[in-house]
Amino acid sequence: MMRKPVVAGSFYEADPALLARDVSGLMERKKEKIDAAGVISPHAGYAYSGCVAGETLSSIEPKNTYIILGPNHTGRGKPFGIDRKRTWKTPLGNIEIDDELSGAILKGSSYIEADRACHDDEHSIEVQLPFLQSMKKKFTFVPVVIAAADAKTYRGIGSELAKSVKASKKDVTIIASSDMTHYEPRESAEKKDMLAIKKILSLDIDGFLETIEEYGISMCGFAPAAVMMQASIELGAKKTKLISYKTSGDTSGDYSRVVGYAGVVIYR
């Protein structure tokens, strides 16, 4: 069964040649690569967040397997849903779900359930794929939607993911798909985002979640980010790097109501 793209032609080009051109122009080919355990990458339209996503994802070593965690913008389906037994299509080609790893995650998790509905119209995982395809033609991935919950749940899911990755003996990078503050003046958005980013860079999960709540930071993928951080820590990651930060105003020229985009890499 095929999962067709839902934002091709809107968030990014539907024509394969045009998409390949755009993605290539957003990637930094000559950068030294980081062997990343975890990544935060934005998921807006490429005209706005593509430069941050491209710079961030091109900074990491390409892998044969990824776990991609995304928020649930639609509200459909299970709160923690893993897609299985489907091929995901983008204009650049088809990508298979890693059946072995996805099955192990599902079997080993107290939270994650098999579910297609939460993925069918959700764009946050989809928009990462063309960048990964430009880095390595053949790879597999595991898509997981992570809805808002509490710190205990995020830590539990992250621990379970780490255990499944360790047991698989596969070299996996976990990508959390997230934009930062939504629709605030640039000064306010940047101030709030840097507070959250500071906690991410220190791998302070509790502090990160407390900061999100205290300052009302409208980071749509804070839940996937918290899960990714926990999993990365348990996989031995101790170092962090902010690769890029920009806002939609850098593209539109309108700084009165921006969305923030951050690219962070977590590594051993």
Steps between C-alpha positions, in 0.01 A plus 500: 500500500620848410494812716485788252645844582251752633695827466682448169411799287442724802779465758745386233506441124302204365714480187798268567752709305396825666497339845845349447629842392349673802623245752848499349513876532406480868757236595856576613698232317850582623431504872677264738245239601388428856408147606169607653295304749223758485394804298239774516398618153215735397207403279346812345489576129847484349488868405495582871672221696678310223828684550511396867391141429748469214791642696418281800440169325800544270717541810441138608635168377244333271363181654335186371222540757321792662225533757302815427276640773237757413221685682135441418365816335178331385388347831405183318584147607698374796702742716815289452468332163749305291438436131580151379489290184478796263728660247528877526514685170658837429566660159860374535398135536371241743627428851432182692416484868750288693273209583738334744568811707142630489377160615750494785401851610133408495559181696722669757291811563238559768380811316539471122229333293476407134296769326473649153241768565739725694741490203268531201470880493794589728779691325768527770671169424444514126688826444822355647516221242612683182803637688593150616445364148743756362763380749462126441287337234415183691402500865215386722321688774246469779234776521350566845250770596545634854215701653515721808516314831715536814871472579467146635342385176763669283779343704331161482460512123856623456638220717302240308624634167860489622460140614356398163783673313764335720342158454487547123874577488421747222665838461198728533446875513181621668353815346249714689302714258407836652456868436556746785290799613199575277361838393666744735716806431858401420647644820256303717533180295880505504512569874267208579665265253846563639376412849376165370809440287725565800329216686526271198870571464553410865290182455281615786170332414312607814631856467402502132143393573471744792625782276246413229220520757623799699549726197213363291734405216294379203758245382283247318744210530614537859367151578701328222803708606473382862467135390796535264714658772428216744574234238819675390628526857439129556681427175807674641468852360659773712578778254274749326530762230267770374542484123262777396222729619283722282144629485244522224562874496843438349314379190183710503646823634207520743640490854173587673370143509768237446557128548836388636707214358791331676736222396675313782723193493560271800796265482740282696 
